[in-house]
Amino acid sequence: MSERSGVIGVKVENQVLWVGREAYPVRNIARARVVRLTIRRAAAFGRFLGFTLLWLVLGMGATLGLRAARSQGVHLDKSLGQVVVIVTAVLIGISAVRLLYLLLRPALFALVIETAGNPYTALATTERHILDEIVHAIMAAVDDPRVVFHKTVNYTRYGDTIGGDKFEVGGHGIGKIVH
């Protein structure tokens, strides 16, 4: 399950870690840690250039199509060429805004829970200090079954899929880092 953003409760109680409605038995947790999610800037910029080139090619193709139709005697409104230019510019503008959003958004940090199986990204937020507290509480609960902890977190994403991609944690190859 993966959700986009909101407020979520994280608690350790009765030797169970709860992240929202997801439960992790504390005795199965081998490691908990916080990782910084990095933006692949080169890939984001390359995607921007690719889309910009696509919009330009489509705009030029539409313009050439309009010219060809006019040369064949088809009567078209003269403002149609301006519409093509405006639509092309708007699409390039949207691509630029998406790029700026990726490059300027605050850093994200993820709570990664490792069991005997693959690592699991439980949640991501911009608030690293809260995730650090949660990791300490989880490790304290591993050592002492009486530990009880509850924290409310403003999350950006939670669930194993963050930003449409699965995480790659270490060399485990379970996916790729969000871009």
For each residue, the residues with C-beta under 8 A, 3 or more apart:
1: 22 158 159
2: 157 158 159 160 161 162
3: 6 155 157 158 159
4: 156 157
5: 154 155 156 157
6: 3 154 155
7: 152 153 154 155
8: 19 20 123 152 153 155 158
9: 18 20 150 151 152 153
10: 17 18 19 20 123 134 149 150 151 152 153
11: 17 18 148 149 150 151
12: 15 16 17 18 26 137 138 141 147 148 149 150
13: 16 18 148 149 150
14:
15: 12 25 26 27 141 145
16: 12 13 23 24 25 26
17: 10 11 12 23 24 25 26 29 113 138 141
18: 9 10 11 12 13 21 22 23 24
19: 8 10 22 24 111 122 123 158
20: 8 9 10 123 158
21: 18
22: 1 18 19 122 159
23: 16 17 18
24: 16 17 18 19 28 29 113 115 120 122
25: 15 16 17 28 29
26: 12 15 16 17 29 138 141 142 145
27: 15 142
28: 24 25 115 116
29: 17 24 25 26 32 113 114 115 138 142
30: 114 115 116
31: 113 114
32: 29 111 112 113 114 134 135 138 139
33: 111 112 114 135
34: 109 110 111 112 128 131 132 135
35: 109 110 112 167 169
36: 107 108 109 128
37: 107 108 109 110 124 162 167 177 178
38: 177
39: 44 102 103 105 178 179
40: 43 44 177 179
41: 44 45 103
42: 45 46
43: 40 46 47 179
44: 39 40 41 47 48 99 102 103 179
45: 41 42 48 49 99
46: 42 43 49 50
47: 43 44 50 51 99
48: 44 45 51 52 95 96 98 99
49: 45 46 52 53
50: 46 47 53 54
51: 47 48 54 55 91 92 95
52: 48 49 55 56 92 95
53: 49 50 56 57
54: 50 51 57 58
55: 51 52 58 59 88 91 92 95
56: 52 53 59 60 88 92
57: 53 54 60 61
58: 54 55 61 62 88
59: 55 56 62 63 84 85 87 88
60: 56 57 63 64
61: 57 58 64 65
62: 58 59 65 66 84
63: 59 60 66 67 81 84 85
64: 60 61 67 68
65: 61 62 68 69
66: 62 63 69 70 76 80 81 84
67: 63 64 70 71
68: 64 65 71 72
69: 65 66 72 74 76
70: 66 67 73 74 76
71: 67 68
72: 68 69
73: 70
74: 69 70
75:
76: 66 69 70 80
77: 80
78: 81 82
79: 82 83
80: 66 76 77 83 84
81: 63 66 78 84 85
82: 78 79 85 86
83: 79 80 86 87
84: 59 62 63 66 80 81 87 88
85: 59 63 81 82 88 89
86: 82 83 89 90
87: 59 83 84 90 91
88: 55 56 58 59 84 85 91 92
89: 85 86 92 93
90: 86 87 93 94
91: 51 55 87 88 94 95
92: 51 52 55 56 88 89 95 96
93: 89 90 96 97
94: 90 91 97 98
95: 48 51 52 55 91 92 98 99
96: 48 92 93 99 100
97: 93 94 100 101
98: 48 94 95 101 102
99: 44 45 47 48 95 96 102 103
100: 96 97 103 104
101: 97 98 104 105
102: 39 44 98 99 105 179
103: 39 41 44 99 100
104: 100 101
105: 39 101 102 108
106: 126
107: 36 37 126 128
108: 36 37 105 124 125 126 156 157 162 178
109: 34 35 36 37 124 125 126 127 128 131
110: 34 35 37 121 122 123 124 131 162 167
111: 19 32 33 34 121 122 123 124 131 134 135
112: 32 33 34 35 119 120 121 122 167 169
113: 17 24 29 31 32 119 120 121 122 138
114: 29 30 31 32 33 119 120 169
115: 24 28 29 30 120
116: 28 30
117:
118: 172 174
119: 112 113 114 167 169 170 172 174
120: 24 112 113 114 115 160
121: 110 111 112 113 124 159 160 162 166 167 169
122: 19 22 24 110 111 112 113 158 159
123: 8 10 19 20 110 111 131 153 155 157 158 159
124: 37 108 109 110 111 121 155 156 157 158 162
125: 108 109 128 130 131 153 154 155 156
126: 106 107 108 109 154 156
127: 109 130 131 153 154
128: 34 36 107 109 125 131 132
129: 132 133
130: 125 127 133 134 151 153
131: 34 109 110 111 123 125 127 128 134 135 153
132: 34 128 129 135 136
133: 129 130 136 137 151
134: 10 32 111 130 131 137 138 149 151 153
135: 32 33 34 111 131 132 138 139
136: 132 133 139 140
137: 12 133 134 140 141 147 149 151
138: 12 17 26 29 32 113 134 135 141 142
139: 32 135 136 142 143
140: 136 137 143 144 147 149
141: 12 15 17 26 137 138 144 145 147 149
142: 26 27 29 138 139
143: 139 140 147
144: 140 141 147
145: 15 26 141
146:
147: 12 137 140 141 143 144
148: 11 12 13
149: 10 11 12 13 134 137 140 141
150: 9 10 11 12 13
151: 9 10 11 130 133 134 137
152: 7 8 9 10
153: 7 8 9 10 123 125 127 130 131 134
154: 5 6 7 125 126 127
155: 3 5 6 7 8 123 124 125 158
156: 4 5 108 124 125 126
157: 2 3 4 5 108 123 124 161 162 163
158: 1 2 3 8 19 20 122 123 124 155
159: 1 2 3 22 121 122 123 162
160: 2 120 121 166 167
161: 2 157 164 165 166
162: 2 37 108 110 121 124 157 159 165 166 167 178
163: 157 178 179
164: 161 178
165: 161 162 175 176 177 178 179
166: 121 160 161 162 174 175 176
167: 35 37 110 112 119 121 160 162 174 175 176 177 178
168: 172 173 174 175 176 177
169: 35 112 114 119 121 172 174
170: 119
171:
172: 118 119 168 169
173: 168
174: 118 119 166 167 168 169
175: 165 166 167 168
176: 165 166 167 168 179
177: 37 38 40 165 167 168
178: 37 39 108 162 163 164 165 167
179: 39 40 43 44 102 163 165 176
